[in-house]
Amino acid sequence: MEILHNLGMGFEIVLTPTNLLVALLGCLVGTAVGVLPGLGPTATISLLLPISVYLDRTSSIILMSGIYYGAMYGGSITSILIKIPGEAASVITCLDGYQMARKGRAGAALGISAFASFGAGIIATLGIALVGPQVAGMALAFGPVEKTALLVLGFTLILGIGQGSRIRMLAMVALGLLLGTVGVDLVSGEERYVFGVPELRDGFGVAIVAMGLFGLSEVLAMAEERDGKSEILRYGTRVRDLLPNRAETRASVGPALRGSVLGFFLGLLPGGGALISSFASYMLEQRISRHPERFGTGTPEGVAGPEAANNAGAQASFIPLLCLGIPANAVIGVIMGALLVQGVTPGPQLIVEHPELFWGVIASMFVGNLMLIVLNVPLIGLFVALLRVPRGIMAVLIVSFCVIGAFSLNNSLFDVTAMIGFGVLGYVLRKADFNVAPLLLAFVMGPLFEQNLRQGLIIGFGDPVVFLQSPISLGFLVAAAAVIVGPYALRFLGRGRAEIAQAPTLPAE
């Protein structure tokens, strides 16, 4: 009953005209940020920090949280329609969402994404309200040693993305890790692979790499096709044609629920959040599917699971911030800065000292997710109408989005040049039948892995045995070994059973 009373107080706060307007503004800005490649919620919220000072503390956090989970909604739109991840967490959606669009099911893919995100948002918000303070304590058990082992498991799972040679996947992971080392070493301060170029001291931005590998490479691939008409241009115009059919809905419910739960718990971990959640959900669905070969060809499960997971992970990452004062990722770190500017110190005492802030933000998530589903579903037809644009004009629009997005990050022509370079690289890799998704994921996870690995070795005085002494770390490493060895073991056992079945039997006496 106390939770219901607190939620009632939160709804009284968020349903005021000012906070309703702020929540709507956050959702609209977040969706736009997700659609436009390159900007991202971190940069947007950072730009709005000076404005947040003129709002009260609750309204400012409602605005910023709406931008964050609104970007999760918007990021799927360009991923599905033109294979450009508007936000890093939507990279996985490109794999099956874009293929659904090519099959004439763009409206269905957008509908699945919207409904999965809405359901995940409601589930995650209920989780924050019901078990947030208790579950958040689990994050304290994850130090550098445990996070290193978790990332090792993540790297092994990357090898299972899509179909193809494991050696090729491993090569993409290695290239992604190499690109992630470019810049200044945060521990020693030495420059690595900078080659005297000042702009490389900060390394390559995720948006630059993503727009090049997925955006420009797609334009170059489109330029090769002589026929301007393709399957991507065929779709229904009625409302029911723009929503998932019964079979697609049935296939999406389970992945959406699993993605919501998985994303919620991964969102609690420092370094987790939306990107890792969407990636983990995709891998889970591919592993448990009876037809894993369908993933990457336009299956609804490959859209519903990751989209639910990234939205749940984004909202769950507020628990460590509000309950423990621990920023789970870069976006939450910026929001934490906004709280400190407002004179609020996040942590265990926040619920007691500022209950209106805690419960107001939670209530705003219910309202914000409802706003997003009401805004996005009626606009599915408008989004799908983009597919009527001729291929040549679409290519120009994609290049324009990429160039504007790359330049807006640091107002630097070097970023535009780097993005073009990654576009050429992505095109060459695609022509050589390499999957670029593992490259981007390894690039994102690589710096985090290096940082935690070195911190773990410092804790263990250089002895790698430290990674086997923690039960949590040991469990992740055992799981990683099982992922690597498991397929070969199953293949060996299957071959052995086949040989036994084919062996001649002795005649009965």
N, C-alpha and C positions, 0 to 999 in steps of 0.2 A: 504493500500500500504506500510505503514511503516513496518508492520509485515512481508510482503513478502521480503522487502529489508533486514530486519534483519535476516530472515531465509536464504536468499541468502548469507549473510556474514557468517552465521554459517556453511553453506555447503562448502564455500570456505576454512574454517578453518579445517573442519573434513575430507575433501577429499584430504588433503595432504598425501603423502605416510606414514609419521610417525604416524599421527593420525588414518589413516585407519588400519595400523598394530596394533596400540594400541587397537582400537575398536575390531578388530578380536581376539586379545589375550584375552581381557576382556570377550568376548562372549564364547570363548572356555573354559577358566578357570571357568567361571560362570556355564556353562553346566556341567563340570566335578564336580564342588563343589555340584551342585544340585543332581547329580547322586550318589555321595559317601555320605552315611549317616554319620552324626555326625560332619562333618567339618563346613558347613554353611557359608554364605557370611560374617557374622560378624567377625568370626575368620580369614577367608582368607584375608579380607581387612585389618584387624589389622596387619597380618603378612607382608602385602605389604606396609605398611606405610613407613618404611625406604627406600624402593625402589622408592616410589613416589617422594621423594625429588630430585632424579636425573632427573625427567621429568619436563617439564614446567607445570604450574598450570592447563591449560586446558587439556593437555594430561593425567595428573594424575587423574582428575575427570572423564574423558571419560573412562579410564581403570576401575575405581572403580564402576562407574554406570553400565558398561557392565557386570561386575561380579555379581552385584545385580540382575538386571532383567534377566540375563542369568541363574542364579540359579533357578529362577521361572520356566523357561523352563525345565531345567534338573531335577528338583525335582519331576516332574510328571512321569518320566520314570520308576524309581524303584517303585513308588507308584502303577503304573498300572501293571507292570510285576511281581513283587514279594511282593507287599503289604508292602513295607518299604518306608515311606515318606523320600525322600532324603533331604527335607527341610521342616521346620515346616509348612509352608503355604500349603504344598501338602498333609497334613493329610486328608483333606476332599476328595481329589481325590481317596484315597484308597477305599472309600466306594463303588463307582460305577465303577471306572476305573478298579480295580482288578476283579470285577465281569464280566465286559465286556471281559477281557482277558480269564477268565475261560470259557466263552461261545465261545471262538475262535475268538473274535473281538479285539484282542490286537492291531493290526495294526490300526484299525479304532479308537480305544481309543487314541492312540498316535497321529494320524492325527488330530482328533478333538482337542486334547490338544494343538498341535502346531499351528493350524490355529486360534483357539480362542485366544491364547496368542499373536499371531502376530497382529490380528485385534485389540485386546485390547491395545496393545502397541502403535499402530498408533493412535488410538482414544485418548489415554491418552496424547500422545505427542502433538497432535493438541490442546488438552485442555490446556496443559501447555503453549503453544505458544499464544493461543487466549485469555484465561481468567485467566491464572495463577495468576498474581499479584492481580487481583480483587477478585477472589474467595478465595485466601489464607487468606484474612481478616476475613473470617468466622471462621477460626481456633482460632482467638483471643477471640471469644465469649465462648470458651470451657475452663472453669477452672476446678478445682477439683470437684466442685458440679455437673457440667454438665456431666463430664466424669464418675462420680460415677453412675448417673442415666442411662447413656448410657450402662454401664457395667451390671447394673441390668437388663436392657432389653435384653442384650446379654445372661445372665444366664437363663432367662425365655425361650429364643429361643432355647437354648441348649437342653431343655427338649423335643423338637420336632424332634431331630435328629433320623432318623431311625424309626423303629417300635418297639413296646413293651410297657411294663408297665411304667407308669410315675413314680411310686415309685422306680423302678430299675434305671431309668434315674436320679432321684433325689439323690439316693444313690451314683451313680458314680460322680455326681457333688460335693457332699459333700466330697467324698474321694479325688477328685482332689484338692479341696480347702484346705483340711487338709495337703496334700503333699506339697502344695505351701507355707505353713507356716514354713516348716523346714528350719532352718538356724538362722542367727542373725537378730533380729529386727532392722531395720534401724533407727527407732525413738528412742527407749530406749537403744539399744545396748545389750539387753539381748538375751541369747541363747534359742531357742525353739526347742524341740524334737531333740536335738543334742546327748544326752546321752553320753557325753564325747568323741565322735568321732570327731576329728579335721576336717576331710574331709566333715562333714555335716554342718560346719559353713556357707558354701556358698550355701547350699541347693542342690537339685538335678537339673541337667541340663535338658533342654527340650529335647535335642537330646538323652540323656540317657533314659529318660522315653519313648520317642517315639520309639526308636529302640527296647526296651524291649517289650513294649506292642504290637507293630505291627510286629516286625521282628522275634524275638525269639519265641514268642507265635505261630506264623505261622509255624515255623519249628517244634515245638512240635505237632501242629495239623497235619502237614504232616506226621510225624512219626507214627501217629495212623492209617493212611490209608495204608492198605496192598497192594492195587492195585497201582502199579507204574505208570499206564497209566490213564490219565484223560482227560476231555474235554479241559483243558487248552492247550494241546499239538496239537490240530487240528487248522490249519489256512492255508490260501491260500499262494501261493508263488509268484503269479503275482502282479505287482505293484498296479493294480486296486483292488486286494483283500486286500491290506495293507492300503487302504484309506477308509474313511467313504462312505457308499452308499448313494443313494439319500434320503432315509427316515431318516437316521441318520443325514445327513447334514441339512435337513429341520428342524429336531427336535432341532438342536444345534444352529441355527442362532439367534433365539430370546433370549435364555439364555446367549449366548455370548455377545450380544449387551447390555442386561440388566446388566450383570456382569461387562462389561466395564464401564458403567456409574456409577453403584453403587460403584465399586472399586475405580474409580477416586475420587469421593467425600469423601469416607471413608479414602482414602489415605491422604487427606488433614488434617485429625484430628490427633493431637498428641496421640500416643498410638494406632492408627489405623493400616494402612499399609496392607501388603499382607495377613497376617493370618486372621485378623478380616474380611477383604473384602471377602476372599474365603468362610469363614464360613457364613457370612451374605447372600452371593449370593446363597449358597446351600439352606439355610432356605427359602429364597424368592421363589426360583423355586419350592420347595416342597409345599409351602403354596398355590401358584397360580396354581399348576398343577391339571388337572382333574383326574389324577391317581397318587396320592401321595404314594400309596402303592408300586409303581414300584421303588421308590428311595431306593438305597441300594441293588438292584438286578441286576444292570448293565444297567442303562438308560443313554443315551447320554447327556441328560440335566444335570445330576449330575456331568459330566466331563467338559462340555463346560462352564457353568456358573462360577464355582469356579476357573477354570484355567484362564479365562478371567479376573476375578475380582482380583486375586492375582497379575497378571502382571500389570494391570492398577493401583492397589493400590501401588505397588512398585515404579512405575514411578511417580505417583502423589505425593508421599511423598517428592519428590525433591522441590516442590513448597514452602512449609513452610521453608525449609532450605535456598533456594536461595533468596526468596523474604522477609522473615521475620527473618531469622537467628534462626529458631526453629527446632531442630531435632525431627522428628515425631516418630522415633523408634531407636533402638540400632544401626542398620546398618548406618542410616543417621547420627547418632551421631559420628560414626567413620569417615565417609566422611567429616563431619564438622571439625573434628580434623585435617584431611589432608589439608583442606582449610586454617585453621589457621596456620599450619606449613608453608604453602606456602606464608603466609603474606596477605591472603585475609580474610576479615571479612564479613561473610554472613549477609545479611539484605537488607533493602529497597534500599540502595545505591549501591548494587552490580551491578544492571543492568546499572546504570549510569557510575560507575567507571570501571567496567570490563565487557563491553558488549560482548567482544569476548569470555569470559568464559561462560556467560549465554547462548548465542545463539549457541555457539559451542557445548555445552553439549546437548541442545535440538536437534540440527541437528544430533548429534551422536546417539541419540535414534532412529531416523528414520533409519539410516544406520545400527545400531546394530540389530534392530528387523528384518530388511531384511536379514542380515547375518545369524541370528538364524534360520529363516524359510528355507533359502537355505541350511544351514548345517544340520538341523534336519530332514526335510521331506525325503531327499534321504536315510537317515540312518534308516528310520523306519523298513525296512526289516532286517537290522542288529540287531536292538533292539529286534524285534519279534523273531529272530533266537535264542535268549537266551532261548526261551521256549522249544527248542529241547533238552536242557540239561536234563539228567535224574534226577528224583526227588531226589535221594540220593546226587548227586553232587550239585544240586541246593541248598539243605539244607546246605551243607558244605560251599558253596559260601556265602549264606546269613549270616551264623554264622561268617564267616571270615570278611565280611563287617562290621557287627555289632561290633565285638571285636576290629578291627582296628580303626573304627570310634570312639568307646568309649574311647579307650586308647589314641588316638591322641588329644583329647580335652585338657587334663591336664597331659598327660604322667603318668596316675595314674591307678594302678590295682584296686583301690577301685571303680572307675567309671565302670570298666568291671564287677566287682562283683555286683554292684548296677543294671547294665543293665540286668545281668542274673536274679537277683531277680525280676525285673519288668517283665521279660519274663515269669517267672513261675507264677507271679501274673496275667498277661494277659491271660495265658493259663487257669488258674483256673476260672477266670471270664468268659471266653468264654464258658467253659464247663457248667457253671451255667447260661448260656444264658444272660449274661450282655454285654451291648455294651460299649466298652472301649473308643470310640471317645469322649463322653461327659467328661470322666475323664481327658483326655489329654487337652481338651479345657479349662476346669475349672482350671486345673493346670497352664496353661499359663496365663489365665485372672485373677486368684486369687490374686497374688501379686500386680498387677496393681490396682485391685479393693480395696484391703486393703489400699494401699498408698493413693489413692484419697479419700476414705471414711474418713480416719483419717485427711487428710488435710482439707476436707470439714467441718468436725466437729470442727476443730480448728478455721476455718473461722467463723463458727456460734457459737463459744464459747460453744460448747457441745450441742447445741440445734438442734435436727434433723429436725426441721421445716425449716431450711435453705435449705433443698433439695426441699421444696415446694414453695419457694419464687422466684426461677428463672423460667421464662416461658419455657426455653428449658428443664431444669431438670424436671419440672412438666409434660411436654409433653411426655418425655421418660418414666416416671413412670406410666402415664396413659396408654401408649401403652403397657408397661409390664403387667399392670393389665388386659388389654384387651386380651393379649395373654393367660393369665392364665384362666380368667373367660370365654372368648369367646367360646371355644369348649363346655363347660358345658351349657352356655346360649343357643347356637344353638341347642344342643341336647334336652334341655328342651322345647324350642319353637317348635322343630320338633315333640316331643312327644305330645305337646298340640294340634298342628294342626291335628295330626293323630287321637287323641281322638275326636276332633270336627267332623272330617270326618266320624268317625265310629259311632257317636251318632245317635240314631233314630230320624227321622224327624216327626213332627206332621202332621197328615192327614189334607188335605185342607178341609175347610168347604163347 
